[in-house]
Amino acid sequence: MGMWIGRNRKARVTYGFDEIALVPGRVTINPNEVDTRFCLPRRDAEPIELKIPILASAMDGVVDVRFATAMSKLGGLAVLNLEGVQTRYKNPREVLQKVVETDKSEITGLLQKIYQEPVQEDLIAARIREMKDNGAIAAVSSIPQRAEQFGRIAQEAGADVFVVQSTVSTVEHISTEYKSLDLANFCREMSIPVIVGNTVGYDVTLAIMECGPAAVLIGVGPGAACTSRGVLGLGVPQVTATVDCAAARDAYFKKTSRYVPIITDGGMSKGGDVCKALACGADAVMVGSAFARAFEAPGQGYHWGMATPHANLPRGTRIKVGATGSLKQILFGPAEVDDGSQNLVGAITTCMGNVGARNISDFQQTEIIIAPSIKTEGKLFQTVQSVGMGTR
């Protein structure tokens, strides 16, 4: 499989969201009667059940305690970054205001300076307790190198979910400079669900699932504020990555009878992208830029990735997405914009109804076609006028 790109070298053809379309079903269903629930398994308890299959990314411009509380009450899940401004500063709002007001020519340097401040362990526990006191599901994230330290603190503080997240996740990580995380041991010792990411490959996903996580995040470099694909040249388009990792999930389930959900992470700013991710095999999606537009988001209409402030090799940038509506509008409408960035859940239920899918499992069986012209066919006026599907 693949095409020759030169002498003795083949490359596989891969696909992103703009290059495919979903085929309507033989039977249609009332969108109000489809089931969008997502269940995150727990080892010794009933699964954590979300009414909607959507998570908010652990990014400082998206998630703080206030946002996480609102997201939880609306049936989703927001992940708080334990290595962001919320745990480095007692008053993160002042810091975020500087990020918002700084000129774009100086923003990378400012972010690098801001994130040099050490993480305060007491703030980790404090933020988790705030979320729990507000009645929210408390989900938090850290990089592998600090997962053992922060995982212990988070668990003791009452966190419900712990996410181990890096640009590229593997089971085997070779380093002589620091101790690598024993992923299997970490998942075994944590009493709360552990989500691991990010990955894009079949074999790696299988290996990660064998370590015992509750779910796996899929995607390398597709985020709106991420520049990893340009800086490092790494990445696989999200359609192909999702399909490959869904195949690994299904193979692992057939082998072990343990179902490990996959969560497509990044590259989805509109309802149609979310629908395509689910139809390609995702059990849920993780979204950043769409939620950075919420009035409740701490970034005030600005968005930047976790690797943006890297001290030596920044892999992200601050982008302005604008504050366009409430979180409830973005999730459930009513939509006041015409570009598909609001009423994401309405898009999911309507699409599920049109393909005849009663639940997410049915949705994953949707017929998919390669259709690179699907967004532009007949849309000349929208493109010229930069409205509707003519917006980017």
Secondary structure, 3 states (H helix, E strand, C coil): CCEEEECCEEECCCCCHHHEEECCCCCCCCHHHCECCEEEEECCEEEEEECCCEEECCCCCCCCHHHHHHHHHCCCEEEEECCCHHHHCCCHHHHHHHHHHCCCCCHHHHHHHHCCCCCCHHHHHHHHHHHHHCCCCCEEEECHHHHHHHHHHHHHHCCCEEEEECCCCCCCCCCCCCCCCCHHHHHHHCCCCEEEEEECCHHHHHHHHCCCCCEEEECCCCCCCECHHHHCCCCCCHHHHHHHHHHHHHHHHHHHCCCCCEEEECCCCCHHHHHHHHHCCCCEEEECHHHHCECCCCCCCEECCCCCCCCCCCCECCEECCCCECHHHHHHCCCCCCCCCCCHHHHHHHHHHHHCCCEHHHHCCCCEEECCCCCCCCCHHHHHHCCHHHCC
